[in-house]
Amino acid sequence: MRPSSSPSRRAEKTSAERGPRVPGDEAADAGVFDRPPAHLARRIDLLWSASGDGAPGGPRGATTLHDFFPDAGVHLVFRRSPEGCRAVLLGPATERATIERATGAEYLGIRFLAGQAPRLADVRSSDLTDGLVEVTRLGGVPVEEVADRLSALPDVGSRRRALAELAGGQDRSLVEDVHCRRGALLLEARRGQLRVDQLAAELGLHARTLERRFRDQLGMTPKRLIRLVRLRHVLGALRSGAFGTLAELALACGYADQPHLIRDFKALTARLPRDEDACRSRLLARAETRVIHRHHS
């Protein structure tokens, strides 16, 4: 939706709260997103699914490339296809990237709130930032057996929820530092509308200590995480139309003014918020940025 100077129709609250759809899903209005079960909501932001449609008439095994917006959250991506299954944990993306999807595959995913992902793989949390790691077991179950269980379910919604129960119920967190987990959760809850010094004060830490811990545990500074969380809510507002002017959007999302919003949005997405497709992932003819997820590793 292109922002205009006149107030737009107010979207439903759930759409505005949901933020942008999962990067790489151009079929975002097809009802492929769920809220997590209530007992997992403190850890999981949303459940999603997508298909690898490929180009019309494209051969099996062909792939397509899609934009991936910067995102503070961790995604578990589970692929089911005639060629087999694969599960990866896709870390926070601090900059624009590209993902690859395969024709004929079904992708099931979970977006974990920033800093709240469970330890689904033996990896240091900061090393996962701007990268991914293979997941071989979920809830103690080999991914091949998980794929068989999912295939036996009647619909994609059931498969999304079953995957959430397996992955979201793990006790141990990927981010071990409790201050970092709490800080990231505070930023998610307040939509990035905290300064670094305010966040440090709420956590009872010195700002430099907070920055050191964030770099060590989350692979980015608190300021970077604030920018990514704010971006997510800008994208959600652009998609839902839950704003009038860009100046109103800037104020609602915690920016100093409209130019500040435009500068930050362009720096993170290489687009302008007034662009017609500013909040949607694009199907790419070739990779324009680093490819962080490929069909075959």
N, C-alpha and C positions, 0 to 999 in steps of 0.2 A: 504494500500500500504506500502511495506517495503522500508524505505529510503535506498538509495545506495550511493556510493561514486561518481558516475557519475551524471551529471546534468540530471534531469528528464524533461519530457515534461511539458511545462508551461500550466497550466489549464486556462480556461476562467476566466476573472477578477471577474465575478459575483460569481463564485464558491469559489474563494479564499476569497472574502470579506464576504461571507455568514457565515463563521465559521463552527463549527461542526453542524451536524444535531441534532435534538432534542434528548436528552437522552432517551433510551428505545425504539428507533425505528430502528430495524435491517433491515427494508425495505427502507433504506434511499435513495436509488437510484431509487425509483419508482415514482418520480415526485410529492411528497406530501408536498412540501414547496413552499410558495409564499412570495413575498415581499408585504408589506402592501400598501394600497392606499397612494398616495403622501401626503395627508393632515394628515395622521396619522404616517408618517415615523419618526417624531421627538420623538415619544413615543414608537412605536412598532418596534421591530427588524425584526421579521418574523412571518408568519402564518404557522401552521403545522397541519398535520392530520396523524393518525395511526389507525390500526385495531388491535383488540385483537384476533389474530388468534389461540392462544393456541397450544397445542400439537395436532398432527394429530390424528383424531378420538376422540379427547377429548370431554367430555360431556359439554352440555351447563351449564354455571355457573362456569366452571373451570377457573382457573387463571394461569397466568405465571408471573415470576419475572424477572426483567431486571435491569442492571446497570444504575445508574444515575450519570453522571459526575458532579463534582463541577461546579457551574454556578452562576455568579453574578446577572443574570436576574431573574425576577419574571415571572412565567408561569400561565396563566389562562387555566385550563384543563376542557373541557366540554365533558362528556360521554353520548352517546346515546346508549341504548341497549334495548332488549326486557323486561328487568327488570325495566326500567325506566331511568331517566336522573339524572345527578349529575354535579354540577359545583364547582370547588375548585380553590382557589388561592394558588399556590405553591410558597413558598418564596425562596429567594436565598439560595443555598446549599453551605456551606463553606467546605464541605468534601464529599467524596464518600458516596452514599446512594443507596437504592433499591426502585424501584417502582413496583406496581402490576397492571396487566392489565387483563381484563376479556374476555373470549372467546365470540365471536359474537358481541362485542361492537365496536362502532366507537368513536374515540377520536379526538376531534377538539381542537386546542390549539393556544395560542398567547404567544410569548415571548416578554415581555416588556424589553426595554433597562434598564440597571442598574439604579435604583433610579427614574425611570420615570413611574412606574405603577400607574394607577388611583386608587382612593379609592373605590374599589368594595365591600369592607366588612368593618365592624366596628372593626378594629384591629390596634394596634400600629405597625408601620412599622418594628421596631426592633424586635418585638415579632414574626413576620412572618419568620424571618431568621431561616433556618433549620426546618421549619414547614409548616403547611398549615391551611387554614380556609375555611369553607363552604361559598359559594356564593349563595344567595337566589333570587337575582334580578339582571338583567342586563339592564341598561338604563331605570330603573323603571319597567321593565317587569319581572314577575315571571319566574323562570327558566323552569317551566313546559310549560308555553306558548312559551318561546323561543324554546324549543325542538319541539313543534308543528310547529312553523314557519320554523325551519330548515328542518324538515321532508318534508315540502311541496316544497323545492327547488330541482332542477333537478340533481345536482351533488355535489360532496364533495368540489370542488373549490368554488362554490356559497355559500355553508354553511360556509366555512372558512371566506370568505369576509363579509358575513352577521354578523357573530359573532364579527368580528373586528369592524364593524360599531357600534354595540351595546355597546361593552365594551370600545373601544378606544376613544369614543367621550365624556367621562365624564370629567368635568372640574377640579374637585378637585383631588389633587395628594395624593398618599399614604404617600410619604415622604414630610413632611411639610416644612422643612428647605430648603430655596432656595439655600444656599451655598452647601448643600449636594447634591441636585438635579443637580446643575451646575457642581460640582466636579465629580460626577459619570458620567455625560454626557461627560465631558472632557476626562475622562479615556477611555470611550467607543470609542470616536472619535480618540484618539491617541493610541488605542490598548494597553493601560496599560503602555505606554512608557513615564512615568513621575515619578520622585522620589516624595516622600511625601513632602519634603521641596519645590520642584518646584510647586506642586499642591497647597500647602498652599499659596505660593507667588502669584500665578495666581488668587486665590480667595480673596486675601487681608487679610488672616488670619494667626495667629501664628500656627505653626505645632501642638502644644499641643491642641490648641482650635479646630483645624480641627479634630484631633483624637477623642476628646471628643464628638464633634458633630456627627461624623460618627458612633461611638459606640451607641450613643443615638438614632439616626435616622435610621441607616442602619444595626445595630446589628453586625458590624465588624469594624476593623481598616482600615484606608486607604491602608496600606500595604497589607492587606488580599485582598481587592478589586482589587488592582493592580495585584496581583498574579492570581486571578480568570479571570480577563479580558485578561491577557496575555495567560493564558492556553487556553481560548476559541479560540484565533487566532492560537496558535500552533496546536490544534486539527483540525482546518479548513485547515491549510497548509498541515498537514499530510494526510488528506482525499483527498485534491485536487492534491497533488504532486507538489505544487507550491514552490519548493525549490530544491537545489542540494544535499548538504551534511547537516548533522546535525549541523556542525559549521556555515554554512550559515543560517540555520534556526534559530539558537540561536541568531545570530547577527541581523537578520531581525525582530525578535520578542522582542528585547530589553534585552536579557540576557547577562551577562558579558562574557560568553564563553560556549562551549559545555557542560562541566561538570556541570555548573550552571543550564542549561536547563534540563539535565538528572536528577539531584537531585530534582529539583522542580517538574518536571513532575511525577517522581516516588512517591514523597511525597503526591501529590494530587490525583493520579490515581491508584497507586499501580502497575503501568506498566512502561515499558521502551519505549521511543519514537521509538525505532527501532523494537519493537514487531510488528508482522504482523497485529494484530487487535488492535493496540494501540489506535486508534481513534474511535473505534466502540463499541457501547453498546453490552453487552453479555447477552444472554438468560441464566438465572441461574437455577441450579437444586434446590438451596436453597438460602435463603437470606445470603449474606456474610457481609452485613453492615446493619445499621439501616433502617427499612422500613419507608419511609416518605410519601408514598401514597398507600393506599389500596383500593381495589374495594369497599369494605364496610367499613365505618368508625366505 
